[in-house]
Amino acid sequence: MADISVEYIDHMGTDLSVVNAARVSFDKKSVMEIGPCEHDDCGPECSGIRKRLKEADRKLIAYLAKHNHEMPFAHPHITVRVKAPVPIARQAYKSKIGFVESEESRRYIKTTPEVYVPDVFRAAPEGSIKQGSGKRHYASDLWQEAYQKACIDAVTLYENMIADGVCPEQARFVLPQGAMVNWVWTGSLLAFARFYKLRSDSHAQQEVQVLARKIGFILGPLFPVSWEALTQNVN
């Protein structure tokens, strides 16, 4: 059984990249402000010097985000490796603009699939809500046990088919929706911020909220000024 995870791979650009993408309209270019380090807990590797955005550049980023001048935020790019159950991956893939994804294929791999098991099973929503879920289902433990058995049976059948020479591209049809998939996900800072705002909202499915928060945990430190400006109004 496995959990949703996000692993940092690489990124291009900084908050300064956003600033200079905006300032090029006026044929201007900014640089980082250099000053003495003010941290008390720096280790021996600290040079005693820090670099940070100038106050004017911080204000520019805040202005761009507030007034929806988004294009400067589309220049920095980030690549992560994500593991999530199939339906959550499909929700993530709905965010198309500014993204590209490369997913593992069970046409070519025969390893035992991992399966996602929710901590609890939630009840269907009350009233006229067409999607979402309510609080913990009264029989959550029973349904979790049944779910795990069904998943184990499906994975066992898959492995038996592979062992008997059934082609992987068809054997994979028996795998449950709870099977985990891995993909490499590259997108612009703007694209990831849009995904985060949409999927970390309290109305989003709880499992995709987990994915969104893990994305934010990685991107926040990489682009601290821009990320805060782009996502500060998330519910």
mmCIF file of the C-alpha atoms, coordinates in Angstrom:
data_MODEL
# 
_entry.id   MODEL 
# 
loop_
_atom_site.group_PDB 
_atom_site.id 
_atom_site.type_symbol 
_atom_site.label_atom_id 
_atom_site.label_alt_id 
_atom_site.label_comp_id 
_atom_site.label_asym_id 
_atom_site.label_entity_id 
_atom_site.label_seq_id 
_atom_site.pdbx_PDB_ins_code 
_atom_site.Cartn_x 
_atom_site.Cartn_y 
_atom_site.Cartn_z 
_atom_site.occupancy 
_atom_site.B_iso_or_equiv 
_atom_site.pdbx_formal_charge 
_atom_site.auth_seq_id 
_atom_site.auth_comp_id 
_atom_site.auth_asym_id 
_atom_site.auth_atom_id 
_atom_site.pdbx_PDB_model_num 
ATOM 1   C CA . MET A 1 1   ? 0.000   0.000   0.000   1.00 0.00 ? 1   MET A CA 1 
ATOM 2   C CA . ALA A 1 2   ? 1.321   3.458   -0.862  1.00 0.00 ? 2   ALA A CA 1 
ATOM 3   C CA . ASP A 1 3   ? 0.803   7.149   -0.196  1.00 0.00 ? 3   ASP A CA 1 
ATOM 4   C CA . ILE A 1 4   ? 0.533   10.097  -2.558  1.00 0.00 ? 4   ILE A CA 1 
ATOM 5   C CA . SER A 1 5   ? 3.985   11.621  -2.997  1.00 0.00 ? 5   SER A CA 1 
ATOM 6   C CA . VAL A 1 6   ? 5.720   14.437  -4.849  1.00 0.00 ? 6   VAL A CA 1 
ATOM 7   C CA . GLU A 1 7   ? 9.489   14.455  -5.413  1.00 0.00 ? 7   GLU A CA 1 
ATOM 8   C CA . TYR A 1 8   ? 11.445  17.505  -6.568  1.00 0.00 ? 8   TYR A CA 1 
ATOM 9   C CA . ILE A 1 9   ? 13.555  16.899  -9.680  1.00 0.00 ? 9   ILE A CA 1 
ATOM 10  C CA . ASP A 1 10  ? 14.614  20.236  -11.149 1.00 0.00 ? 10  ASP A CA 1 
ATOM 11  C CA . HIS A 1 11  ? 13.629  23.840  -11.709 1.00 0.00 ? 11  HIS A CA 1 
ATOM 12  C CA . MET A 1 12  ? 14.578  26.800  -13.869 1.00 0.00 ? 12  MET A CA 1 
ATOM 13  C CA . GLY A 1 13  ? 14.413  30.403  -12.676 1.00 0.00 ? 13  GLY A CA 1 
ATOM 14  C CA . THR A 1 14  ? 13.768  32.350  -9.473  1.00 0.00 ? 14  THR A CA 1 
ATOM 15  C CA . ASP A 1 15  ? 11.569  35.193  -8.282  1.00 0.00 ? 15  ASP A CA 1 
ATOM 16  C CA . LEU A 1 16  ? 14.033  37.457  -10.087 1.00 0.00 ? 16  LEU A CA 1 
ATOM 17  C CA . SER A 1 17  ? 13.148  35.707  -13.358 1.00 0.00 ? 17  SER A CA 1 
ATOM 18  C CA . VAL A 1 18  ? 9.554   36.868  -12.887 1.00 0.00 ? 18  VAL A CA 1 
ATOM 19  C CA . VAL A 1 19  ? 10.687  40.417  -12.178 1.00 0.00 ? 19  VAL A CA 1 
ATOM 20  C CA . ASN A 1 20  ? 12.910  40.650  -15.238 1.00 0.00 ? 20  ASN A CA 1 
ATOM 21  C CA . ALA A 1 21  ? 10.300  39.091  -17.517 1.00 0.00 ? 21  ALA A CA 1 
ATOM 22  C CA . ALA A 1 22  ? 8.053   41.977  -16.504 1.00 0.00 ? 22  ALA A CA 1 
ATOM 23  C CA . ARG A 1 23  ? 10.689  44.725  -16.597 1.00 0.00 ? 23  ARG A CA 1 
ATOM 24  C CA . VAL A 1 24  ? 11.843  43.852  -20.114 1.00 0.00 ? 24  VAL A CA 1 
ATOM 25  C CA . SER A 1 25  ? 8.746   45.718  -21.368 1.00 0.00 ? 25  SER A CA 1 
ATOM 26  C CA . PHE A 1 26  ? 10.602  48.908  -20.437 1.00 0.00 ? 26  PHE A CA 1 
ATOM 27  C CA . ASP A 1 27  ? 14.017  47.531  -21.443 1.00 0.00 ? 27  ASP A CA 1 
ATOM 28  C CA . LYS A 1 28  ? 14.961  47.300  -17.762 1.00 0.00 ? 28  LYS A CA 1 
ATOM 29  C CA . LYS A 1 29  ? 16.673  44.599  -15.736 1.00 0.00 ? 29  LYS A CA 1 
ATOM 30  C CA . SER A 1 30  ? 16.924  44.139  -11.984 1.00 0.00 ? 30  SER A CA 1 
ATOM 31  C CA . VAL A 1 31  ? 19.495  42.347  -9.829  1.00 0.00 ? 31  VAL A CA 1 
ATOM 32  C CA . MET A 1 32  ? 19.362  40.837  -6.384  1.00 0.00 ? 32  MET A CA 1 
ATOM 33  C CA . GLU A 1 33  ? 20.100  43.003  -3.373  1.00 0.00 ? 33  GLU A CA 1 
ATOM 34  C CA . ILE A 1 34  ? 23.203  41.911  -1.471  1.00 0.00 ? 34  ILE A CA 1 
ATOM 35  C CA . GLY A 1 35  ? 23.603  42.408  2.253   1.00 0.00 ? 35  GLY A CA 1 
ATOM 36  C CA . PRO A 1 36  ? 24.834  40.761  5.463   1.00 0.00 ? 36  PRO A CA 1 
ATOM 37  C CA . CYS A 1 37  ? 23.197  37.531  6.596   1.00 0.00 ? 37  CYS A CA 1 
ATOM 38  C CA . GLU A 1 38  ? 20.846  38.106  9.521   1.00 0.00 ? 38  GLU A CA 1 
ATOM 39  C CA . HIS A 1 39  ? 20.178  34.475  10.460  1.00 0.00 ? 39  HIS A CA 1 
ATOM 40  C CA . ASP A 1 40  ? 21.374  33.344  13.884  1.00 0.00 ? 40  ASP A CA 1 
ATOM 41  C CA . ASP A 1 41  ? 21.406  29.628  13.085  1.00 0.00 ? 41  ASP A CA 1 
ATOM 42  C CA . CYS A 1 42  ? 23.630  29.578  9.988   1.00 0.00 ? 42  CYS A CA 1 
ATOM 43  C CA . GLY A 1 43  ? 26.171  26.783  9.755   1.00 0.00 ? 43  GLY A CA 1 
ATOM 44  C CA . PRO A 1 44  ? 29.889  26.993  8.920   1.00 0.00 ? 44  PRO A CA 1 
ATOM 45  C CA . GLU A 1 45  ? 29.065  26.934  5.188   1.00 0.00 ? 45  GLU A CA 1 
ATOM 46  C CA . CYS A 1 46  ? 27.389  30.360  5.445   1.00 0.00 ? 46  CYS A CA 1 
ATOM 47  C CA . SER A 1 47  ? 29.354  33.074  3.652   1.00 0.00 ? 47  SER A CA 1 
ATOM 48  C CA . GLY A 1 48  ? 27.864  35.825  5.794   1.00 0.00 ? 48  GLY A CA 1 
ATOM 49  C CA . ILE A 1 49  ? 26.231  37.322  2.714   1.00 0.00 ? 49  ILE A CA 1 
ATOM 50  C CA . ARG A 1 50  ? 22.639  37.014  1.588   1.00 0.00 ? 50  ARG A CA 1 
ATOM 51  C CA . LYS A 1 51  ? 20.835  37.838  -1.633  1.00 0.00 ? 51  LYS A CA 1 
ATOM 52  C CA . ARG A 1 52  ? 17.221  38.918  -1.778  1.00 0.00 ? 52  ARG A CA 1 
ATOM 53  C CA . LEU A 1 53  ? 14.812  40.777  -3.985  1.00 0.00 ? 53  LEU A CA 1 
ATOM 54  C CA . LYS A 1 54  ? 14.757  44.511  -3.742  1.00 0.00 ? 54  LYS A CA 1 
ATOM 55  C CA . GLU A 1 55  ? 11.678  45.957  -2.113  1.00 0.00 ? 55  GLU A CA 1 
ATOM 56  C CA . ALA A 1 56  ? 10.592  47.489  -5.417  1.00 0.00 ? 56  ALA A CA 1 
ATOM 57  C CA . ASP A 1 57  ? 10.768  44.060  -7.062  1.00 0.00 ? 57  ASP A CA 1 
ATOM 58  C CA . ARG A 1 58  ? 8.715   42.491  -4.279  1.00 0.00 ? 58  ARG A CA 1 
ATOM 59  C CA . LYS A 1 59  ? 6.069   45.138  -4.794  1.00 0.00 ? 59  LYS A CA 1 
ATOM 60  C CA . LEU A 1 60  ? 6.155   44.537  -8.543  1.00 0.00 ? 60  LEU A CA 1 
ATOM 61  C CA . ILE A 1 61  ? 5.462   40.816  -8.071  1.00 0.00 ? 61  ILE A CA 1 
ATOM 62  C CA . ALA A 1 62  ? 2.591   41.595  -5.700  1.00 0.00 ? 62  ALA A CA 1 
ATOM 63  C CA . TYR A 1 63  ? 1.167   44.054  -8.230  1.00 0.00 ? 63  TYR A CA 1 
ATOM 64  C CA . LEU A 1 64  ? 1.445   41.582  -11.106 1.00 0.00 ? 64  LEU A CA 1 
ATOM 65  C CA . ALA A 1 65  ? -0.366  38.869  -9.153  1.00 0.00 ? 65  ALA A CA 1 
ATOM 66  C CA . LYS A 1 66  ? -3.069  41.181  -7.789  1.00 0.00 ? 66  LYS A CA 1 
ATOM 67  C CA . HIS A 1 67  ? -3.939  42.593  -11.215 1.00 0.00 ? 67  HIS A CA 1 
ATOM 68  C CA . ASN A 1 68  ? -3.689  39.276  -13.100 1.00 0.00 ? 68  ASN A CA 1 
ATOM 69  C CA . HIS A 1 69  ? -0.659  40.216  -15.178 1.00 0.00 ? 69  HIS A CA 1 
ATOM 70  C CA . GLU A 1 70  ? 0.237   36.535  -15.350 1.00 0.00 ? 70  GLU A CA 1 
ATOM 71  C CA . MET A 1 71  ? 2.700   36.077  -18.207 1.00 0.00 ? 71  MET A CA 1 
ATOM 72  C CA . PRO A 1 72  ? 5.878   36.894  -16.222 1.00 0.00 ? 72  PRO A CA 1 
ATOM 73  C CA . PHE A 1 73  ? 5.013   33.985  -13.901 1.00 0.00 ? 73  PHE A CA 1 
ATOM 74  C CA . ALA A 1 74  ? 4.953   31.605  -16.881 1.00 0.00 ? 74  ALA A CA 1 
ATOM 75  C CA . HIS A 1 75  ? 8.721   31.819  -17.487 1.00 0.00 ? 75  HIS A CA 1 
ATOM 76  C CA . PRO A 1 76  ? 10.097  29.808  -14.532 1.00 0.00 ? 76  PRO A CA 1 
ATOM 77  C CA . HIS A 1 77  ? 9.539   26.040  -14.843 1.00 0.00 ? 77  HIS A CA 1 
ATOM 78  C CA . ILE A 1 78  ? 9.564   23.185  -12.359 1.00 0.00 ? 78  ILE A CA 1 
ATOM 79  C CA . THR A 1 79  ? 9.802   19.413  -12.779 1.00 0.00 ? 79  THR A CA 1 
ATOM 80  C CA . VAL A 1 80  ? 8.560   16.956  -10.157 1.00 0.00 ? 80  VAL A CA 1 
ATOM 81  C CA . ARG A 1 81  ? 7.901   13.225  -9.992  1.00 0.00 ? 81  ARG A CA 1 
ATOM 82  C CA . VAL A 1 82  ? 4.456   12.367  -8.670  1.00 0.00 ? 82  VAL A CA 1 
ATOM 83  C CA . LYS A 1 83  ? 2.881   9.152   -7.408  1.00 0.00 ? 83  LYS A CA 1 
ATOM 84  C CA . ALA A 1 84  ? -0.889  9.043   -6.987  1.00 0.00 ? 84  ALA A CA 1 
ATOM 85  C CA . PRO A 1 85  ? -3.882  6.758   -7.629  1.00 0.00 ? 85  PRO A CA 1 
ATOM 86  C CA . VAL A 1 86  ? -5.296  6.740   -11.155 1.00 0.00 ? 86  VAL A CA 1 
ATOM 87  C CA . PRO A 1 87  ? -8.333  9.045   -10.567 1.00 0.00 ? 87  PRO A CA 1 
ATOM 88  C CA . ILE A 1 88  ? -6.143  11.677  -8.871  1.00 0.00 ? 88  ILE A CA 1 
ATOM 89  C CA . ALA A 1 89  ? -3.663  11.564  -11.754 1.00 0.00 ? 89  ALA A CA 1 
ATOM 90  C CA . ARG A 1 90  ? -6.527  12.107  -14.175 1.00 0.00 ? 90  ARG A CA 1 
ATOM 91  C CA . GLN A 1 91  ? -7.717  15.127  -12.177 1.00 0.00 ? 91  GLN A CA 1 
ATOM 92  C CA . ALA A 1 92  ? -4.186  16.524  -12.281 1.00 0.00 ? 92  ALA A CA 1 
ATOM 93  C CA . TYR A 1 93  ? -4.002  16.018  -16.042 1.00 0.00 ? 93  TYR A CA 1 
ATOM 94  C CA . LYS A 1 94  ? -7.084  18.188  -16.516 1.00 0.00 ? 94  LYS A CA 1 
ATOM 95  C CA . SER A 1 95  ? -4.763  21.129  -15.855 1.00 0.00 ? 95  SER A CA 1 
ATOM 96  C CA . LYS A 1 96  ? -3.356  21.268  -19.384 1.00 0.00 ? 96  LYS A CA 1 
ATOM 97  C CA . ILE A 1 97  ? -2.155  24.810  -20.063 1.00 0.00 ? 97  ILE A CA 1 
ATOM 98  C CA . GLY A 1 98  ? 1.515   25.165  -19.172 1.00 0.00 ? 98  GLY A CA 1 
ATOM 99  C CA . PHE A 1 99  ? 2.021   21.478  -18.319 1.00 0.00 ? 99  PHE A CA 1 
ATOM 100 C CA . VAL A 1 100 ? 3.505   18.373  -19.874 1.00 0.00 ? 100 VAL A CA 1 
ATOM 101 C CA . GLU A 1 101 ? 3.443   14.937  -18.260 1.00 0.00 ? 101 GLU A CA 1 
ATOM 102 C CA . SER A 1 102 ? 5.212   11.638  -18.968 1.00 0.00 ? 102 SER A CA 1 
ATOM 103 C CA . GLU A 1 103 ? 3.581   8.670   -17.243 1.00 0.00 ? 103 GLU A CA 1 
ATOM 104 C CA . GLU A 1 104 ? 4.866   5.154   -16.649 1.00 0.00 ? 104 GLU A CA 1 
ATOM 105 C CA . SER A 1 105 ? 3.281   2.553   -18.923 1.00 0.00 ? 105 SER A CA 1 
ATOM 106 C CA . ARG A 1 106 ? 2.250   -0.933  -17.887 1.00 0.00 ? 106 ARG A CA 1 
ATOM 107 C CA . ARG A 1 107 ? 2.678   -1.953  -21.488 1.00 0.00 ? 107 ARG A CA 1 
ATOM 108 C CA . TYR A 1 108 ? 6.406   -2.083  -20.696 1.00 0.00 ? 108 TYR A CA 1 
ATOM 109 C CA . ILE A 1 109 ? 6.721   -2.805  -16.968 1.00 0.00 ? 109 ILE A CA 1 
ATOM 110 C CA . LYS A 1 110 ? 5.713   -5.874  -14.983 1.00 0.00 ? 110 LYS A CA 1 
ATOM 111 C CA . THR A 1 111 ? 6.447   -4.838  -11.402 1.00 0.00 ? 111 THR A CA 1 
ATOM 112 C CA . THR A 1 112 ? 3.794   -5.379  -8.748  1.00 0.00 ? 112 THR A CA 1 
ATOM 113 C CA . PRO A 1 113 ? 1.513   -2.320  -8.712  1.00 0.00 ? 113 PRO A CA 1 
ATOM 114 C CA . GLU A 1 114 ? 1.197   -0.353  -5.495  1.00 0.00 ? 114 GLU A CA 1 
ATOM 115 C CA . VAL A 1 115 ? -2.314  0.435   -4.292  1.00 0.00 ? 115 VAL A CA 1 
ATOM 116 C CA . TYR A 1 116 ? -3.619  3.477   -2.455  1.00 0.00 ? 116 TYR A CA 1 
ATOM 117 C CA . VAL A 1 117 ? -5.697  2.816   0.662   1.00 0.00 ? 117 VAL A CA 1 
ATOM 118 C CA . PRO A 1 118 ? -7.597  5.806   2.112   1.00 0.00 ? 118 PRO A CA 1 
ATOM 119 C CA . ASP A 1 119 ? -7.303  6.372   5.845   1.00 0.00 ? 119 ASP A CA 1 
ATOM 120 C CA . VAL A 1 120 ? -11.100 6.376   5.979   1.00 0.00 ? 120 VAL A CA 1 
ATOM 121 C CA . PHE A 1 121 ? -13.982 5.988   3.571   1.00 0.00 ? 121 PHE A CA 1 
ATOM 122 C CA . ARG A 1 122 ? -16.204 9.051   3.541   1.00 0.00 ? 122 ARG A CA 1 
ATOM 123 C CA . ALA A 1 123 ? -19.974 9.147   3.224   1.00 0.00 ? 123 ALA A CA 1 
ATOM 124 C CA . ALA A 1 124 ? -21.721 10.524  0.154   1.00 0.00 ? 124 ALA A CA 1 
ATOM 125 C CA . PRO A 1 125 ? -22.620 14.235  0.465   1.00 0.00 ? 125 PRO A CA 1 
ATOM 126 C CA . GLU A 1 126 ? -26.025 15.214  1.745   1.00 0.00 ? 126 GLU A CA 1 
ATOM 127 C CA . GLY A 1 127 ? -28.501 17.457  -0.037  1.00 0.00 ? 127 GLY A CA 1 
ATOM 128 C CA . SER A 1 128 ? -28.198 18.526  -3.664  1.00 0.00 ? 128 SER A CA 1 
ATOM 129 C CA . ILE A 1 129 ? -24.419 18.490  -3.899  1.00 0.00 ? 129 ILE A CA 1 
ATOM 130 C CA . LYS A 1 130 ? -23.474 16.526  -6.998  1.00 0.00 ? 130 LYS A CA 1 
ATOM 131 C CA . GLN A 1 131 ? -19.883 15.788  -6.069  1.00 0.00 ? 131 GLN A CA 1 
ATOM 132 C CA . GLY A 1 132 ? -17.633 15.689  -3.055  1.00 0.00 ? 132 GLY A CA 1 
ATOM 133 C CA . SER A 1 133 ? -18.041 13.722  0.143   1.00 0.00 ? 133 SER A CA 1 
ATOM 134 C CA . GLY A 1 134 ? -19.174 14.042  3.714   1.00 0.00 ? 134 GLY A CA 1 
ATOM 135 C CA . LYS A 1 135 ? -17.760 12.900  7.011   1.00 0.00 ? 135 LYS A CA 1 
ATOM 136 C CA . ARG A 1 136 ? -16.420 9.448   7.821   1.00 0.00 ? 136 ARG A CA 1 
ATOM 137 C CA . HIS A 1 137 ? -18.782 6.680   6.719   1.00 0.00 ? 137 HIS A CA 1 
ATOM 138 C CA . TYR A 1 138 ? -20.266 4.773   9.642   1.00 0.00 ? 138 TYR A CA 1 
ATOM 139 C CA . ALA A 1 139 ? -18.989 1.488   8.159   1.00 0.00 ? 139 ALA A CA 1 
ATOM 140 C CA . SER A 1 140 ? -15.629 2.848   7.006   1.00 0.00 ? 140 SER A CA 1 
ATOM 141 C CA . ASP A 1 141 ? -13.584 0.059   8.581   1.00 0.00 ? 141 ASP A CA 1 
ATOM 142 C CA . LEU A 1 142 ? -15.685 -2.634  6.928   1.00 0.00 ? 142 LEU A CA 1 
ATOM 143 C CA . TRP A 1 143 ? -15.480 -0.971  3.515   1.00 0.00 ? 143 TRP A CA 1 
ATOM 144 C CA . GLN A 1 144 ? -11.743 -0.446  3.900   1.00 0.00 ? 144 GLN A CA 1 
ATOM 145 C CA . GLU A 1 145 ? -11.295 -4.151  4.577   1.00 0.00 ? 145 GLU A CA 1 
ATOM 146 C CA . ALA A 1 146 ? -13.429 -5.063  1.575   1.00 0.00 ? 146 ALA A CA 1 
ATOM 147 C CA . TYR A 1 147 ? -11.586 -2.572  -0.608  1.00 0.00 ? 147 TYR A CA 1 
ATOM 148 C CA . GLN A 1 148 ? -8.175  -3.924  0.354   1.00 0.00 ? 148 GLN A CA 1 
ATOM 149 C CA . LYS A 1 149 ? -9.285  -7.480  -0.370  1.00 0.00 ? 149 LYS A CA 1 
ATOM 150 C CA . ALA A 1 150 ? -10.640 -6.487  -3.789  1.00 0.00 ? 150 ALA A CA 1 
ATOM 151 C CA . CYS A 1 151 ? -7.389  -4.675  -4.623  1.00 0.00 ? 151 CYS A CA 1 
ATOM 152 C CA . ILE A 1 152 ? -5.228  -7.585  -3.478  1.00 0.00 ? 152 ILE A CA 1 
ATOM 153 C CA . ASP A 1 153 ? -7.327  -9.996  -5.557  1.00 0.00 ? 153 ASP A CA 1 
ATOM 154 C CA . ALA A 1 154 ? -7.026  -7.739  -8.624  1.00 0.00 ? 154 ALA A CA 1 
ATOM 155 C CA . VAL A 1 155 ? -3.256  -7.362  -8.272  1.00 0.00 ? 155 VAL A CA 1 
ATOM 156 C CA . THR A 1 156 ? -2.876  -11.110 -7.756  1.00 0.00 ? 156 THR A CA 1 
ATOM 157 C CA . LEU A 1 157 ? -4.914  -11.790 -10.895 1.00 0.00 ? 157 LEU A CA 1 
ATOM 158 C CA . TYR A 1 158 ? -2.746  -9.296  -12.802 1.00 0.00 ? 158 TYR A CA 1 
ATOM 159 C CA . GLU A 1 159 ? 0.449   -11.008 -11.686 1.00 0.00 ? 159 GLU A CA 1 
ATOM 160 C CA . ASN A 1 160 ? -0.958  -14.446 -12.547 1.00 0.00 ? 160 ASN A CA 1 
ATOM 161 C CA . MET A 1 161 ? -1.838  -13.253 -16.036 1.00 0.00 ? 161 MET A CA 1 
ATOM 162 C CA . ILE A 1 162 ? 1.661   -11.827 -16.507 1.00 0.00 ? 162 ILE A CA 1 
ATOM 163 C CA . ALA A 1 163 ? 3.230   -15.040 -15.219 1.00 0.00 ? 163 ALA A CA 1 
ATOM 164 C CA . ASP A 1 164 ? 1.150   -17.062 -17.688 1.00 0.00 ? 164 ASP A CA 1 
ATOM 165 C CA . GLY A 1 165 ? 2.307   -14.967 -20.617 1.00 0.00 ? 165 GLY A CA 1 
ATOM 166 C CA . VAL A 1 166 ? -0.656  -12.630 -21.101 1.00 0.00 ? 166 VAL A CA 1 
ATOM 167 C CA . CYS A 1 167 ? 0.565   -9.405  -22.709 1.00 0.00 ? 167 CYS A CA 1 
ATOM 168 C CA . PRO A 1 168 ? 1.027   -6.611  -20.150 1.00 0.00 ? 168 PRO A CA 1 
ATOM 169 C CA . GLU A 1 169 ? -0.996  -4.134  -22.215 1.00 0.00 ? 169 GLU A CA 1 
ATOM 170 C CA . GLN A 1 170 ? -4.101  -6.278  -21.671 1.00 0.00 ? 170 GLN A CA 1 
ATOM 171 C CA . ALA A 1 171 ? -3.334  -7.710  -18.242 1.00 0.00 ? 171 ALA A CA 1 
ATOM 172 C CA . ARG A 1 172 ? -3.344  -4.172  -16.858 1.00 0.00 ? 172 ARG A CA 1 
ATOM 173 C CA . PHE A 1 173 ? -7.098  -3.939  -17.562 1.00 0.00 ? 173 PHE A CA 1 
ATOM 174 C CA . VAL A 1 174 ? -7.838  -5.831  -14.346 1.00 0.00 ? 174 VAL A CA 1 
ATOM 175 C CA . LEU A 1 175 ? -6.024  -3.373  -12.086 1.00 0.00 ? 175 LEU A CA 1 
ATOM 176 C CA . PRO A 1 176 ? -8.198  -1.259  -9.754  1.00 0.00 ? 176 PRO A CA 1 
ATOM 177 C CA . GLN A 1 177 ? -8.632  2.510   -9.950  1.00 0.00 ? 177 GLN A CA 1 
ATOM 178 C CA . GLY A 1 178 ? -6.749  2.640   -6.668  1.00 0.00 ? 178 GLY A CA 1 
ATOM 179 C CA . ALA A 1 179 ? -3.544  1.463   -8.355  1.00 0.00 ? 179 ALA A CA 1 
ATOM 180 C CA . MET A 1 180 ? -0.766  4.025   -8.116  1.00 0.00 ? 180 MET A CA 1 
ATOM 181 C CA . VAL A 1 181 ? 0.831   5.597   -11.188 1.00 0.00 ? 181 VAL A CA 1 
ATOM 182 C CA . ASN A 1 182 ? 4.093   7.521   -11.418 1.00 0.00 ? 182 ASN A CA 1 
ATOM 183 C CA . TRP A 1 183 ? 4.629   10.449  -13.718 1.00 0.00 ? 183 TRP A CA 1 
ATOM 184 C CA . VAL A 1 184 ? 7.140   13.204  -14.356 1.00 0.00 ? 184 VAL A CA 1 
ATOM 185 C CA . TRP A 1 185 ? 5.336   16.532  -14.395 1.00 0.00 ? 185 TRP A CA 1 
ATOM 186 C CA . THR A 1 186 ? 6.825   19.727  -15.789 1.00 0.00 ? 186 THR A CA 1 
ATOM 187 C CA . GLY A 1 187 ? 5.019   23.026  -15.733 1.00 0.00 ? 187 GLY A CA 1 
ATOM 188 C CA . SER A 1 188 ? 5.446   26.751  -15.401 1.00 0.00 ? 188 SER A CA 1 
ATOM 189 C CA . LEU A 1 189 ? 5.239   28.496  -12.061 1.00 0.00 ? 189 LEU A CA 1 
ATOM 190 C CA . LEU A 1 190 ? 1.967   30.016  -13.248 1.00 0.00 ? 190 LEU A CA 1 
ATOM 191 C CA . ALA A 1 191 ? 0.517   26.627  -14.213 1.00 0.00 ? 191 ALA A CA 1 
ATOM 192 C CA . PHE A 1 192 ? 1.402   25.041  -10.879 1.00 0.00 ? 192 PHE A CA 1 
ATOM 193 C CA . ALA A 1 193 ? -0.061  28.023  -9.010  1.00 0.00 ? 193 ALA A CA 1 
ATOM 194 C CA . ARG A 1 194 ? -3.321  27.657  -10.930 1.00 0.00 ? 194 ARG A CA 1 
ATOM 195 C CA . PHE A 1 195 ? -3.410  23.943  -10.138 1.00 0.00 ? 195 PHE A CA 1 
ATOM 196 C CA . TYR A 1 196 ? -2.683  24.635  -6.486  1.00 0.00 ? 196 TYR A CA 1 
ATOM 197 C CA . LYS A 1 197 ? -5.430  27.227  -6.172  1.00 0.00 ? 197 LYS A CA 1 
ATOM 198 C CA . LEU A 1 198 ? -7.976  24.965  -7.851  1.00 0.00 ? 198 LEU A CA 1 
ATOM 199 C CA . ARG A 1 199 ? -7.109  21.706  -6.132  1.00 0.00 ? 199 ARG A CA 1 
ATOM 200 C CA . SER A 1 200 ? -6.247  22.897  -2.621  1.00 0.00 ? 200 SER A CA 1 
ATOM 201 C CA . ASP A 1 201 ? -9.649  24.551  -2.345  1.00 0.00 ? 201 ASP A CA 1 
ATOM 202 C CA . SER A 1 202 ? -11.821 23.058  0.384   1.00 0.00 ? 202 SER A CA 1 
ATOM 203 C CA . HIS A 1 203 ? -14.366 21.924  -2.230  1.00 0.00 ? 203 HIS A CA 1 
ATOM 204 C CA . ALA A 1 204 ? -11.829 19.780  -4.100  1.00 0.00 ? 204 ALA A CA 1 
ATOM 205 C CA . GLN A 1 205 ? -11.546 16.037  -3.470  1.00 0.00 ? 205 GLN A CA 1 
ATOM 206 C CA . GLN A 1 206 ? -9.524  15.506  -0.312  1.00 0.00 ? 206 GLN A CA 1 
ATOM 207 C CA . GLU A 1 207 ? -6.975  13.242  -1.991  1.00 0.00 ? 207 GLU A CA 1 
ATOM 208 C CA . VAL A 1 208 ? -6.194  15.833  -4.664  1.00 0.00 ? 208 VAL A CA 1 
ATOM 209 C CA . GLN A 1 209 ? -5.935  18.452  -1.922  1.00 0.00 ? 209 GLN A CA 1 
ATOM 210 C CA . VAL A 1 210 ? -3.127  16.342  -0.465  1.00 0.00 ? 210 VAL A CA 1 
ATOM 211 C CA . LEU A 1 211 ? -1.356  16.385  -3.834  1.00 0.00 ? 211 LEU A CA 1 
ATOM 212 C CA . ALA A 1 212 ? -1.802  20.155  -4.170  1.00 0.00 ? 212 ALA A CA 1 
ATOM 213 C CA . ARG A 1 213 ? -0.372  20.804  -0.703  1.00 0.00 ? 213 ARG A CA 1 
ATOM 214 C CA . LYS A 1 214 ? 2.652   18.647  -1.459  1.00 0.00 ? 214 LYS A CA 1 
ATOM 215 C CA . ILE A 1 215 ? 3.211   20.674  -4.638  1.00 0.00 ? 215 ILE A CA 1 
ATOM 216 C CA . GLY A 1 216 ? 3.003   23.871  -2.598  1.00 0.00 ? 216 GLY A CA 1 
ATOM 217 C CA . PHE A 1 217 ? 5.462   22.527  -0.039  1.00 0.00 ? 217 PHE A CA 1 
ATOM 218 C CA . ILE A 1 218 ? 8.055   22.158  -2.808  1.00 0.00 ? 218 ILE A CA 1 
ATOM 219 C CA . LEU A 1 219 ? 7.373   25.297  -4.857  1.00 0.00 ? 219 LEU A CA 1 
ATOM 220 C CA . GLY A 1 220 ? 6.928   27.704  -1.955  1.00 0.00 ? 220 GLY A CA 1 
ATOM 221 C CA . PRO A 1 221 ? 10.624  27.736  -0.939  1.00 0.00 ? 221 PRO A CA 1 
ATOM 222 C CA . LEU A 1 222 ? 11.788  27.871  -4.575  1.00 0.00 ? 222 LEU A CA 1 
ATOM 223 C CA . PHE A 1 223 ? 9.780   31.013  -5.414  1.00 0.00 ? 223 PHE A CA 1 
ATOM 224 C CA . PRO A 1 224 ? 8.828   32.438  -1.993  1.00 0.00 ? 224 PRO A CA 1 
ATOM 225 C CA . VAL A 1 225 ? 7.716   35.909  -3.103  1.00 0.00 ? 225 VAL A CA 1 
ATOM 226 C CA . SER A 1 226 ? 5.899   34.831  -6.264  1.00 0.00 ? 226 SER A CA 1 
ATOM 227 C CA . TRP A 1 227 ? 4.254   31.774  -4.703  1.00 0.00 ? 227 TRP A CA 1 
ATOM 228 C CA . GLU A 1 228 ? 2.854   33.788  -1.817  1.00 0.00 ? 228 GLU A CA 1 
ATOM 229 C CA . ALA A 1 229 ? 1.559   36.468  -4.169  1.00 0.00 ? 229 ALA A CA 1 
ATOM 230 C CA . LEU A 1 230 ? -0.079  33.927  -6.481  1.00 0.00 ? 230 LEU A CA 1 
ATOM 231 C CA . THR A 1 231 ? -1.687  31.722  -3.822  1.00 0.00 ? 231 THR A CA 1 
ATOM 232 C CA . GLN A 1 232 ? -2.429  33.975  -0.836  1.00 0.00 ? 232 GLN A CA 1 
ATOM 233 C CA . ASN A 1 233 ? -6.196  33.936  -1.394  1.00 0.00 ? 233 ASN A CA 1 
ATOM 234 C CA . VAL A 1 234 ? -6.643  30.153  -1.422  1.00 0.00 ? 234 VAL A CA 1 
ATOM 235 C CA . ASN A 1 235 ? -9.477  28.945  0.846   1.00 0.00 ? 235 ASN A CA 1 
# 
